[in-house]
């Protein structure tokens, strides 16, 4: 009886239409590209737990036969230099994020709401500046900071990285401010608010997704920057983590175990930012994707 029912259901099962096939293909492609993008991170984690012999074995192993914690113990317990590098990176990332938000939010709001002369030219300049490679800005900034005594300091790196993040923050937040209705500001003006009062009391709270998006992305830019610290800082005590990792690459070889272990820890802040801020980052980018 059961066999007859199964045969009947199989015979009368509707065929997959084009929409169903498209859904299946998109799902398969999504899984494939997700695995491709996650695999390098997985390989870094696995390599950090292998001993030297297994690390260079052929064929490579996709899981360590014997977990080796010595790279983590030597770099984070016995030697505390990495913690100092991480502290410097945290200062640079937080300083870059705060400076980009403090300067970028009013600039974006002014370009979105006020009748600024040459607005289109300023927006074009912001866009063009982002196209310049950092190496073109490193030497001029080094000369300027040398004249004012800022070389070999963390504030110099924060200001240098902000030259890259400020145009980005302005261009991302401006469309978000444009998407907010003007009636909100008009109501605030009627209640007696000034332009700055309406901006800080009404617009800023409503723009939280966009602000969090810019804050997260500028934090990551400051955390991962390599060229500006390399150019502006020579004191080892003030170097960020990006330069601290570079010391594992020597003249006679690469200390792969230590390099992978420190890279895993260096990636944790980035992973945590996207895990806890994914909802705000996604909504902020989508809400700001409007035309004027």
ChimeraX commands (.cxc) that place a marker at each C-alpha (Angstrom):
marker #1 position 0.00,0.00,0.00 radius 0.5
marker #1 position 2.80,2.42,0.96 radius 0.5
marker #1 position 4.70,1.60,-2.21 radius 0.5
marker #1 position 1.65,2.36,-4.31 radius 0.5
marker #1 position 1.17,5.74,-2.57 radius 0.5
marker #1 position 4.84,6.70,-3.09 radius 0.5
marker #1 position 4.64,5.75,-6.76 radius 0.5
marker #1 position 1.46,7.79,-7.16 radius 0.5
marker #1 position 3.01,10.86,-5.52 radius 0.5
marker #1 position 6.16,10.56,-7.63 radius 0.5
marker #1 position 4.13,10.24,-10.82 radius 0.5
marker #1 position 1.94,13.25,-9.99 radius 0.5
marker #1 position 4.71,15.48,-8.61 radius 0.5
marker #1 position 4.75,18.77,-10.55 radius 0.5
marker #1 position 7.95,19.43,-12.53 radius 0.5
marker #1 position 10.31,22.17,-11.45 radius 0.5
marker #1 position 9.59,25.40,-13.28 radius 0.5
marker #1 position 12.16,27.98,-14.39 radius 0.5
marker #1 position 11.82,30.00,-11.18 radius 0.5
marker #1 position 12.60,26.94,-9.04 radius 0.5
marker #1 position 15.67,26.11,-11.13 radius 0.5
marker #1 position 16.90,29.69,-10.84 radius 0.5
marker #1 position 16.51,29.54,-7.07 radius 0.5
marker #1 position 18.45,26.27,-6.89 radius 0.5
marker #1 position 21.25,27.60,-9.12 radius 0.5
marker #1 position 21.54,30.82,-7.12 radius 0.5
marker #1 position 21.68,28.83,-3.89 radius 0.5
marker #1 position 24.42,26.57,-5.24 radius 0.5
marker #1 position 26.42,29.56,-6.51 radius 0.5
marker #1 position 25.97,31.34,-3.19 radius 0.5
marker #1 position 27.28,28.34,-1.26 radius 0.5
marker #1 position 30.21,27.93,-3.67 radius 0.5
marker #1 position 31.35,31.55,-3.45 radius 0.5
marker #1 position 30.87,31.56,0.34 radius 0.5
marker #1 position 33.17,28.55,0.66 radius 0.5
marker #1 position 35.72,30.16,-1.67 radius 0.5
marker #1 position 35.75,33.37,0.38 radius 0.5
marker #1 position 35.88,31.65,3.78 radius 0.5
marker #1 position 38.52,29.07,2.86 radius 0.5
marker #1 position 41.54,31.45,3.14 radius 0.5
marker #1 position 40.51,32.35,6.70 radius 0.5
marker #1 position 40.07,28.68,7.52 radius 0.5
marker #1 position 43.50,27.91,6.06 radius 0.5
marker #1 position 45.14,30.64,8.16 radius 0.5
marker #1 position 43.56,29.24,11.34 radius 0.5
marker #1 position 44.53,25.66,10.51 radius 0.5
marker #1 position 48.09,26.64,9.57 radius 0.5
marker #1 position 48.55,28.48,12.85 radius 0.5
marker #1 position 47.86,25.22,14.72 radius 0.5
marker #1 position 50.33,23.04,12.76 radius 0.5
marker #1 position 53.94,22.32,13.64 radius 0.5
marker #1 position 56.69,23.16,11.17 radius 0.5
marker #1 position 56.94,19.63,9.76 radius 0.5
marker #1 position 53.24,19.32,9.03 radius 0.5
marker #1 position 53.06,22.89,7.73 radius 0.5
marker #1 position 55.36,22.02,4.82 radius 0.5
marker #1 position 54.15,18.46,4.28 radius 0.5
marker #1 position 53.10,17.24,0.83 radius 0.5
marker #1 position 50.24,16.80,0.17 radius 0.5
marker #1 position 48.97,19.45,2.59 radius 0.5
marker #1 position 46.67,18.44,5.43 radius 0.5
marker #1 position 43.35,20.20,5.83 radius 0.5
marker #1 position 43.28,19.62,9.59 radius 0.5
marker #1 position 46.28,19.42,11.96 radius 0.5
marker #1 position 47.14,15.90,13.08 radius 0.5
marker #1 position 48.66,17.30,16.25 radius 0.5
marker #1 position 47.54,20.73,17.45 radius 0.5
marker #1 position 50.51,22.99,18.25 radius 0.5
marker #1 position 49.72,26.00,20.48 radius 0.5
marker #1 position 53.33,27.19,20.74 radius 0.5
marker #1 position 52.94,30.13,18.26 radius 0.5
marker #1 position 50.11,31.57,20.40 radius 0.5
marker #1 position 51.99,30.97,23.66 radius 0.5
marker #1 position 55.23,32.52,22.42 radius 0.5
marker #1 position 53.60,35.61,20.87 radius 0.5
marker #1 position 50.82,36.40,23.33 radius 0.5
marker #1 position 52.03,35.05,26.69 radius 0.5
marker #1 position 55.82,34.87,26.70 radius 0.5
marker #1 position 56.32,37.93,24.47 radius 0.5
marker #1 position 53.94,40.88,24.92 radius 0.5
marker #1 position 55.08,43.01,21.97 radius 0.5
marker #1 position 52.04,42.00,19.93 radius 0.5
marker #1 position 49.71,43.41,22.60 radius 0.5
marker #1 position 51.49,46.77,22.34 radius 0.5
marker #1 position 51.12,46.69,18.56 radius 0.5
marker #1 position 47.42,45.89,18.92 radius 0.5
marker #1 position 46.96,48.78,21.36 radius 0.5
marker #1 position 48.55,51.17,18.88 radius 0.5
marker #1 position 46.34,49.84,16.08 radius 0.5
marker #1 position 43.28,50.30,18.28 radius 0.5
marker #1 position 44.23,53.93,18.94 radius 0.5
marker #1 position 44.70,54.58,15.22 radius 0.5
marker #1 position 41.45,52.85,14.26 radius 0.5
marker #1 position 39.35,54.60,16.92 radius 0.5
marker #1 position 40.95,57.98,16.22 radius 0.5
marker #1 position 40.35,57.60,12.49 radius 0.5
marker #1 position 36.74,56.56,13.05 radius 0.5
marker #1 position 35.94,59.44,15.44 radius 0.5
marker #1 position 37.66,62.10,13.32 radius 0.5
marker #1 position 35.95,60.85,10.15 radius 0.5
marker #1 position 32.52,60.96,11.81 radius 0.5
marker #1 position 33.00,64.33,13.53 radius 0.5
marker #1 position 34.12,65.99,10.31 radius 0.5
marker #1 position 32.29,63.88,7.75 radius 0.5
marker #1 position 28.75,64.05,9.18 radius 0.5
marker #1 position 28.43,67.88,9.12 radius 0.5
marker #1 position 30.10,68.00,5.69 radius 0.5
marker #1 position 27.73,65.39,4.29 radius 0.5
marker #1 position 24.72,67.14,5.83 radius 0.5
marker #1 position 25.76,70.51,4.41 radius 0.5
marker #1 position 26.26,69.05,0.95 radius 0.5
marker #1 position 22.88,67.31,1.19 radius 0.5
marker #1 position 20.74,70.17,2.52 radius 0.5
marker #1 position 22.44,73.56,2.10 radius 0.5
marker #1 position 22.73,75.51,-1.17 radius 0.5
marker #1 position 26.52,75.27,-1.25 radius 0.5
marker #1 position 28.19,76.87,-4.27 radius 0.5
marker #1 position 30.33,74.46,-6.24 radius 0.5
marker #1 position 28.69,71.43,-4.62 radius 0.5
marker #1 position 29.11,69.19,-7.62 radius 0.5
marker #1 position 32.76,70.16,-7.94 radius 0.5
marker #1 position 33.38,69.29,-4.28 radius 0.5
marker #1 position 31.72,65.92,-4.68 radius 0.5
marker #1 position 33.80,65.24,-7.77 radius 0.5
marker #1 position 36.94,66.21,-5.84 radius 0.5
marker #1 position 36.04,63.80,-3.03 radius 0.5
marker #1 position 35.56,61.03,-5.58 radius 0.5
marker #1 position 38.81,61.77,-7.42 radius 0.5
marker #1 position 40.85,61.92,-4.19 radius 0.5
marker #1 position 39.84,58.36,-3.38 radius 0.5
marker #1 position 41.28,57.21,-6.69 radius 0.5
marker #1 position 44.78,58.38,-5.78 radius 0.5
marker #1 position 46.98,55.61,-4.38 radius 0.5
marker #1 position 48.17,56.16,-0.81 radius 0.5
marker #1 position 51.80,56.19,-1.91 radius 0.5
marker #1 position 51.16,59.53,-3.68 radius 0.5
marker #1 position 50.05,61.10,-0.39 radius 0.5
marker #1 position 52.61,59.49,1.91 radius 0.5
marker #1 position 55.63,61.60,0.93 radius 0.5
marker #1 position 53.85,65.01,0.93 radius 0.5
marker #1 position 52.29,64.20,4.31 radius 0.5
marker #1 position 55.69,63.14,5.66 radius 0.5
marker #1 position 57.17,66.51,4.62 radius 0.5
marker #1 position 54.27,68.45,6.16 radius 0.5
marker #1 position 54.30,66.50,9.43 radius 0.5
marker #1 position 58.10,66.86,9.65 radius 0.5
marker #1 position 57.75,70.65,9.55 radius 0.5
marker #1 position 55.17,70.72,12.36 radius 0.5
marker #1 position 56.80,68.02,14.50 radius 0.5
marker #1 position 54.21,65.27,14.12 radius 0.5
marker #1 position 56.40,62.60,12.55 radius 0.5
marker #1 position 56.81,59.39,14.55 radius 0.5
marker #1 position 53.53,59.82,16.41 radius 0.5
marker #1 position 50.14,58.11,16.39 radius 0.5
marker #1 position 48.21,61.39,15.74 radius 0.5
marker #1 position 50.19,61.76,12.49 radius 0.5
marker #1 position 48.97,58.35,11.31 radius 0.5
marker #1 position 45.39,59.17,12.34 radius 0.5
marker #1 position 45.46,62.40,10.31 radius 0.5
marker #1 position 47.05,60.63,7.35 radius 0.5
marker #1 position 44.51,57.80,7.28 radius 0.5
marker #1 position 41.69,60.32,7.69 radius 0.5
marker #1 position 42.70,61.91,4.39 radius 0.5
marker #1 position 41.50,58.64,2.85 radius 0.5
marker #1 position 38.48,57.96,5.03 radius 0.5
marker #1 position 36.97,61.47,5.20 radius 0.5
marker #1 position 35.98,61.68,1.50 radius 0.5
marker #1 position 34.60,58.15,1.74 radius 0.5
marker #1 position 32.56,58.99,4.86 radius 0.5
marker #1 position 31.16,62.14,3.27 radius 0.5
marker #1 position 30.12,60.39,0.06 radius 0.5
marker #1 position 28.44,57.53,1.95 radius 0.5
marker #1 position 26.53,59.67,4.46 radius 0.5
marker #1 position 25.32,62.33,2.03 radius 0.5
marker #1 position 22.87,60.04,0.14 radius 0.5
marker #1 position 21.56,58.84,3.49 radius 0.5
marker #1 position 20.80,62.42,4.59 radius 0.5
marker #1 position 19.13,63.02,1.22 radius 0.5
marker #1 position 16.80,60.08,1.86 radius 0.5
marker #1 position 15.39,61.70,5.03 radius 0.5
marker #1 position 12.30,63.91,4.50 radius 0.5
marker #1 position 12.78,67.66,4.87 radius 0.5
marker #1 position 9.54,67.87,6.87 radius 0.5
marker #1 position 11.44,66.63,9.93 radius 0.5
marker #1 position 13.75,69.63,9.86 radius 0.5
marker #1 position 10.90,72.03,9.10 radius 0.5
marker #1 position 9.05,70.77,12.16 radius 0.5
marker #1 position 12.20,71.25,14.26 radius 0.5
marker #1 position 12.61,74.82,12.97 radius 0.5
marker #1 position 9.00,75.58,13.90 radius 0.5
marker #1 position 9.69,74.31,17.43 radius 0.5
marker #1 position 12.59,76.74,17.73 radius 0.5
marker #1 position 15.58,74.60,16.82 radius 0.5
marker #1 position 18.50,76.10,14.97 radius 0.5
marker #1 position 20.13,74.40,12.00 radius 0.5
marker #1 position 22.71,72.74,14.26 radius 0.5
marker #1 position 20.04,71.84,16.80 radius 0.5
marker #1 position 17.92,70.12,14.14 radius 0.5
marker #1 position 21.00,68.32,12.87 radius 0.5
marker #1 position 22.13,66.94,16.24 radius 0.5
marker #1 position 18.70,66.35,17.81 radius 0.5
marker #1 position 16.68,65.11,14.83 radius 0.5
marker #1 position 18.86,64.10,11.90 radius 0.5
marker #1 position 21.71,62.38,13.75 radius 0.5
marker #1 position 19.49,59.97,15.77 radius 0.5
marker #1 position 17.55,59.04,12.65 radius 0.5
marker #1 position 20.79,58.49,10.74 radius 0.5
marker #1 position 22.16,55.92,13.18 radius 0.5
marker #1 position 22.38,53.07,10.61 radius 0.5
marker #1 position 24.34,55.24,8.19 radius 0.5
marker #1 position 26.62,56.57,10.93 radius 0.5
marker #1 position 27.30,53.08,12.27 radius 0.5
marker #1 position 28.06,51.89,8.75 radius 0.5
marker #1 position 30.61,54.64,8.19 radius 0.5
marker #1 position 32.02,54.16,11.68 radius 0.5
marker #1 position 32.57,50.44,11.16 radius 0.5
marker #1 position 34.16,50.82,7.73 radius 0.5
marker #1 position 36.46,53.70,8.73 radius 0.5
marker #1 position 37.49,51.72,11.83 radius 0.5
marker #1 position 38.52,48.82,9.60 radius 0.5
marker #1 position 40.42,51.18,7.29 radius 0.5
marker #1 position 42.38,52.56,10.21 radius 0.5
marker #1 position 42.98,49.10,11.67 radius 0.5
marker #1 position 44.35,47.61,8.44 radius 0.5
marker #1 position 46.37,50.52,7.05 radius 0.5
marker #1 position 50.03,49.68,6.39 radius 0.5
marker #1 position 51.60,52.36,4.19 radius 0.5
marker #1 position 51.07,55.46,6.35 radius 0.5
marker #1 position 52.46,53.86,9.56 radius 0.5
marker #1 position 55.41,52.52,7.56 radius 0.5
marker #1 position 56.15,56.03,6.25 radius 0.5
marker #1 position 55.47,58.09,9.37 radius 0.5
marker #1 position 56.57,55.85,12.29 radius 0.5
marker #1 position 60.06,54.56,12.98 radius 0.5
marker #1 position 59.78,53.97,16.74 radius 0.5
marker #1 position 58.96,50.32,17.39 radius 0.5
marker #1 position 56.96,51.23,20.51 radius 0.5
marker #1 position 54.50,53.24,18.38 radius 0.5
marker #1 position 54.10,50.83,15.48 radius 0.5
marker #1 position 50.68,49.29,14.80 radius 0.5
marker #1 position 49.91,45.61,14.32 radius 0.5
marker #1 position 50.27,45.78,10.54 radius 0.5
marker #1 position 53.97,46.61,10.98 radius 0.5
marker #1 position 54.33,44.20,13.89 radius 0.5
marker #1 position 53.23,41.31,11.67 radius 0.5
marker #1 position 55.76,42.33,9.06 radius 0.5
marker #1 position 58.67,41.52,11.39 radius 0.5
marker #1 position 57.95,37.77,10.94 radius 0.5
marker #1 position 59.07,38.11,7.32 radius 0.5
marker #1 position 62.86,37.99,7.55 radius 0.5
marker #1 position 65.77,37.99,5.12 radius 0.5
marker #1 position 66.25,34.21,5.32 radius 0.5
marker #1 position 62.64,33.06,5.44 radius 0.5
marker #1 position 59.18,33.54,6.85 radius 0.5
marker #1 position 58.12,32.37,10.30 radius 0.5
marker #1 position 54.83,31.02,9.03 radius 0.5
marker #1 position 53.56,29.62,12.34 radius 0.5
marker #1 position 53.98,32.93,14.17 radius 0.5
marker #1 position 52.70,34.90,11.19 radius 0.5
marker #1 position 49.52,32.83,10.94 radius 0.5
marker #1 position 48.86,32.91,14.70 radius 0.5
marker #1 position 49.16,36.69,14.90 radius 0.5
marker #1 position 47.08,37.07,11.72 radius 0.5
marker #1 position 44.25,35.09,13.33 radius 0.5
marker #1 position 44.19,37.41,16.34 radius 0.5
marker #1 position 44.54,40.48,14.10 radius 0.5
marker #1 position 41.45,39.40,12.14 radius 0.5
marker #1 position 39.28,39.01,15.25 radius 0.5
marker #1 position 38.31,42.72,15.57 radius 0.5
marker #1 position 37.31,42.79,11.91 radius 0.5
marker #1 position 35.20,39.66,12.31 radius 0.5
marker #1 position 33.55,40.96,15.48 radius 0.5
marker #1 position 32.72,44.32,13.89 radius 0.5
marker #1 position 30.93,42.62,11.01 radius 0.5
marker #1 position 29.19,40.06,13.22 radius 0.5
marker #1 position 27.71,42.60,15.63 radius 0.5
marker #1 position 27.25,45.40,13.10 radius 0.5
marker #1 position 26.07,43.41,10.09 radius 0.5
marker #1 position 22.45,44.50,10.44 radius 0.5
marker #1 position 23.35,48.19,10.69 radius 0.5
marker #1 position 25.99,48.04,7.95 radius 0.5
marker #1 position 23.61,46.36,5.50 radius 0.5
marker #1 position 20.69,48.67,6.25 radius 0.5
marker #1 position 22.92,51.73,6.17 radius 0.5
marker #1 position 24.40,50.94,2.78 radius 0.5
marker #1 position 21.01,50.08,1.29 radius 0.5
marker #1 position 19.27,53.14,2.76 radius 0.5
marker #1 position 21.98,55.41,1.41 radius 0.5
marker #1 position 21.82,54.02,-2.11 radius 0.5
marker #1 position 19.51,56.69,-3.49 radius 0.5
marker #1 position 19.89,59.32,-6.17 radius 0.5
marker #1 position 19.41,62.99,-5.59 radius 0.5
marker link #1:1,2 radius 0.2
marker link #1:2,3 radius 0.2
marker link #1:3,4 radius 0.2
marker link #1:4,5 radius 0.2
marker link #1:5,6 radius 0.2
marker link #1:6,7 radius 0.2
marker link #1:7,8 radius 0.2
marker link #1:8,9 radius 0.2
marker link #1:9,10 radius 0.2
marker link #1:10,11 radius 0.2
marker link #1:11,12 radius 0.2
marker link #1:12,13 radius 0.2
marker link #1:13,14 radius 0.2
marker link #1:14,15 radius 0.2
marker link #1:15,16 radius 0.2
marker link #1:16,17 radius 0.2
marker link #1:17,18 radius 0.2
marker link #1:18,19 radius 0.2
marker link #1:19,20 radius 0.2
marker link #1:20,21 radius 0.2
marker link #1:21,22 radius 0.2
marker link #1:22,23 radius 0.2
marker link #1:23,24 radius 0.2
marker link #1:24,25 radius 0.2
marker link #1:25,26 radius 0.2
marker link #1:26,27 radius 0.2
marker link #1:27,28 radius 0.2
marker link #1:28,29 radius 0.2
marker link #1:29,30 radius 0.2
marker link #1:30,31 radius 0.2
marker link #1:31,32 radius 0.2
marker link #1:32,33 radius 0.2
marker link #1:33,34 radius 0.2
marker link #1:34,35 radius 0.2
marker link #1:35,36 radius 0.2
marker link #1:36,37 radius 0.2
marker link #1:37,38 radius 0.2
marker link #1:38,39 radius 0.2
marker link #1:39,40 radius 0.2
marker link #1:40,41 radius 0.2
marker link #1:41,42 radius 0.2
marker link #1:42,43 radius 0.2
marker link #1:43,44 radius 0.2
marker link #1:44,45 radius 0.2
marker link #1:45,46 radius 0.2
marker link #1:46,47 radius 0.2
marker link #1:47,48 radius 0.2
marker link #1:48,49 radius 0.2
marker link #1:49,50 radius 0.2
marker link #1:50,51 radius 0.2
marker link #1:51,52 radius 0.2
marker link #1:52,53 radius 0.2
marker link #1:53,54 radius 0.2
marker link #1:54,55 radius 0.2
marker link #1:55,56 radius 0.2
marker link #1:56,57 radius 0.2
marker link #1:57,58 radius 0.2
marker link #1:58,59 radius 0.2
marker link #1:59,60 radius 0.2
marker link #1:60,61 radius 0.2
marker link #1:61,62 radius 0.2
marker link #1:62,63 radius 0.2
marker link #1:63,64 radius 0.2
marker link #1:64,65 radius 0.2
marker link #1:65,66 radius 0.2
marker link #1:66,67 radius 0.2
marker link #1:67,68 radius 0.2
marker link #1:68,69 radius 0.2
marker link #1:69,70 radius 0.2
marker link #1:70,71 radius 0.2
marker link #1:71,72 radius 0.2
marker link #1:72,73 radius 0.2
marker link #1:73,74 radius 0.2
marker link #1:74,75 radius 0.2
marker link #1:75,76 radius 0.2
marker link #1:76,77 radius 0.2
marker link #1:77,78 radius 0.2
marker link #1:78,79 radius 0.2
marker link #1:79,80 radius 0.2
marker link #1:80,81 radius 0.2
marker link #1:81,82 radius 0.2
marker link #1:82,83 radius 0.2
marker link #1:83,84 radius 0.2
marker link #1:84,85 radius 0.2
marker link #1:85,86 radius 0.2
marker link #1:86,87 radius 0.2
marker link #1:87,88 radius 0.2
marker link #1:88,89 radius 0.2
marker link #1:89,90 radius 0.2
marker link #1:90,91 radius 0.2
marker link #1:91,92 radius 0.2
marker link #1:92,93 radius 0.2
marker link #1:93,94 radius 0.2
marker link #1:94,95 radius 0.2
marker link #1:95,96 radius 0.2
marker link #1:96,97 radius 0.2
marker link #1:97,98 radius 0.2
marker link #1:98,99 radius 0.2
marker link #1:99,100 radius 0.2
marker link #1:100,101 radius 0.2
marker link #1:101,102 radius 0.2
marker link #1:102,103 radius 0.2
marker link #1:103,104 radius 0.2
marker link #1:104,105 radius 0.2
marker link #1:105,106 radius 0.2
marker link #1:106,107 radius 0.2
marker link #1:107,108 radius 0.2
marker link #1:108,109 radius 0.2
marker link #1:109,110 radius 0.2
marker link #1:110,111 radius 0.2
marker link #1:111,112 radius 0.2
marker link #1:112,113 radius 0.2
marker link #1:113,114 radius 0.2
marker link #1:114,115 radius 0.2
marker link #1:115,116 radius 0.2
marker link #1:116,117 radius 0.2
marker link #1:117,118 radius 0.2
marker link #1:118,119 radius 0.2
marker link #1:119,120 radius 0.2
marker link #1:120,121 radius 0.2
marker link #1:121,122 radius 0.2
marker link #1:122,123 radius 0.2
marker link #1:123,124 radius 0.2
marker link #1:124,125 radius 0.2
marker link #1:125,126 radius 0.2
marker link #1:126,127 radius 0.2
marker link #1:127,128 radius 0.2
marker link #1:128,129 radius 0.2
marker link #1:129,130 radius 0.2
marker link #1:130,131 radius 0.2
marker link #1:131,132 radius 0.2
marker link #1:132,133 radius 0.2
marker link #1:133,134 radius 0.2
marker link #1:134,135 radius 0.2
marker link #1:135,136 radius 0.2
marker link #1:136,137 radius 0.2
marker link #1:137,138 radius 0.2
marker link #1:138,139 radius 0.2
marker link #1:139,140 radius 0.2
marker link #1:140,141 radius 0.2
marker link #1:141,142 radius 0.2
marker link #1:142,143 radius 0.2
marker link #1:143,144 radius 0.2
marker link #1:144,145 radius 0.2
marker link #1:145,146 radius 0.2
marker link #1:146,147 radius 0.2
marker link #1:147,148 radius 0.2
marker link #1:148,149 radius 0.2
marker link #1:149,150 radius 0.2
marker link #1:150,151 radius 0.2
marker link #1:151,152 radius 0.2
marker link #1:152,153 radius 0.2
marker link #1:153,154 radius 0.2
marker link #1:154,155 radius 0.2
marker link #1:155,156 radius 0.2
marker link #1:156,157 radius 0.2
marker link #1:157,158 radius 0.2
marker link #1:158,159 radius 0.2
marker link #1:159,160 radius 0.2
marker link #1:160,161 radius 0.2
marker link #1:161,162 radius 0.2
marker link #1:162,163 radius 0.2
marker link #1:163,164 radius 0.2
marker link #1:164,165 radius 0.2
marker link #1:165,166 radius 0.2
marker link #1:166,167 radius 0.2
marker link #1:167,168 radius 0.2
marker link #1:168,169 radius 0.2
marker link #1:169,170 radius 0.2
marker link #1:170,171 radius 0.2
marker link #1:171,172 radius 0.2
marker link #1:172,173 radius 0.2
marker link #1:173,174 radius 0.2
marker link #1:174,175 radius 0.2
marker link #1:175,176 radius 0.2
marker link #1:176,177 radius 0.2
marker link #1:177,178 radius 0.2
marker link #1:178,179 radius 0.2
marker link #1:179,180 radius 0.2
marker link #1:180,181 radius 0.2
marker link #1:181,182 radius 0.2
marker link #1:182,183 radius 0.2
marker link #1:183,184 radius 0.2
marker link #1:184,185 radius 0.2
marker link #1:185,186 radius 0.2
marker link #1:186,187 radius 0.2
marker link #1:187,188 radius 0.2
marker link #1:188,189 radius 0.2
marker link #1:189,190 radius 0.2
marker link #1:190,191 radius 0.2
marker link #1:191,192 radius 0.2
marker link #1:192,193 radius 0.2
marker link #1:193,194 radius 0.2
marker link #1:194,195 radius 0.2
marker link #1:195,196 radius 0.2
marker link #1:196,197 radius 0.2
marker link #1:197,198 radius 0.2
marker link #1:198,199 radius 0.2
marker link #1:199,200 radius 0.2
marker link #1:200,201 radius 0.2
marker link #1:201,202 radius 0.2
marker link #1:202,203 radius 0.2
marker link #1:203,204 radius 0.2
marker link #1:204,205 radius 0.2
marker link #1:205,206 radius 0.2
marker link #1:206,207 radius 0.2
marker link #1:207,208 radius 0.2
marker link #1:208,209 radius 0.2
marker link #1:209,210 radius 0.2
marker link #1:210,211 radius 0.2
marker link #1:211,212 radius 0.2
marker link #1:212,213 radius 0.2
marker link #1:213,214 radius 0.2
marker link #1:214,215 radius 0.2
marker link #1:215,216 radius 0.2
marker link #1:216,217 radius 0.2
marker link #1:217,218 radius 0.2
marker link #1:218,219 radius 0.2
marker link #1:219,220 radius 0.2
marker link #1:220,221 radius 0.2
marker link #1:221,222 radius 0.2
marker link #1:222,223 radius 0.2
marker link #1:223,224 radius 0.2
marker link #1:224,225 radius 0.2
marker link #1:225,226 radius 0.2
marker link #1:226,227 radius 0.2
marker link #1:227,228 radius 0.2
marker link #1:228,229 radius 0.2
marker link #1:229,230 radius 0.2
marker link #1:230,231 radius 0.2
marker link #1:231,232 radius 0.2
marker link #1:232,233 radius 0.2
marker link #1:233,234 radius 0.2
marker link #1:234,235 radius 0.2
marker link #1:235,236 radius 0.2
marker link #1:236,237 radius 0.2
marker link #1:237,238 radius 0.2
marker link #1:238,239 radius 0.2
marker link #1:239,240 radius 0.2
marker link #1:240,241 radius 0.2
marker link #1:241,242 radius 0.2
marker link #1:242,243 radius 0.2
marker link #1:243,244 radius 0.2
marker link #1:244,245 radius 0.2
marker link #1:245,246 radius 0.2
marker link #1:246,247 radius 0.2
marker link #1:247,248 radius 0.2
marker link #1:248,249 radius 0.2
marker link #1:249,250 radius 0.2
marker link #1:250,251 radius 0.2
marker link #1:251,252 radius 0.2
marker link #1:252,253 radius 0.2
marker link #1:253,254 radius 0.2
marker link #1:254,255 radius 0.2
marker link #1:255,256 radius 0.2
marker link #1:256,257 radius 0.2
marker link #1:257,258 radius 0.2
marker link #1:258,259 radius 0.2
marker link #1:259,260 radius 0.2
marker link #1:260,261 radius 0.2
marker link #1:261,262 radius 0.2
marker link #1:262,263 radius 0.2
marker link #1:263,264 radius 0.2
marker link #1:264,265 radius 0.2
marker link #1:265,266 radius 0.2
marker link #1:266,267 radius 0.2
marker link #1:267,268 radius 0.2
marker link #1:268,269 radius 0.2
marker link #1:269,270 radius 0.2
marker link #1:270,271 radius 0.2
marker link #1:271,272 radius 0.2
marker link #1:272,273 radius 0.2
marker link #1:273,274 radius 0.2
marker link #1:274,275 radius 0.2
marker link #1:275,276 radius 0.2
marker link #1:276,277 radius 0.2
marker link #1:277,278 radius 0.2
marker link #1:278,279 radius 0.2
marker link #1:279,280 radius 0.2
marker link #1:280,281 radius 0.2
marker link #1:281,282 radius 0.2
marker link #1:282,283 radius 0.2
marker link #1:283,284 radius 0.2
marker link #1:284,285 radius 0.2
marker link #1:285,286 radius 0.2
marker link #1:286,287 radius 0.2
marker link #1:287,288 radius 0.2
marker link #1:288,289 radius 0.2
marker link #1:289,290 radius 0.2
marker link #1:290,291 radius 0.2
marker link #1:291,292 radius 0.2
view
